[in-house]
């Protein structure tokens, strides 16, 4: 296995692990927590929306990595 492919696998595994961690965190939180404001400054952004944003970003990176593979 060449070094470039090994690095690709490491990057992919770390990304997938982070993505699954985020899914687990989101699923472990109650709706009450997910609907709370994400900060103490009164923004309209909720904890759930923040988690969804991070998950969307990680999913988009995962898609890019899959394209790199091909």
Buried (B, 14 or more C-beta within 10 A) or exposed (E): EEEEEEEBEEEBEEBEEBBEEBEEEBEEBEEEEBEEEBEEEEEEEBBBBBBBEBBEEBEEBBEEBEEEEE
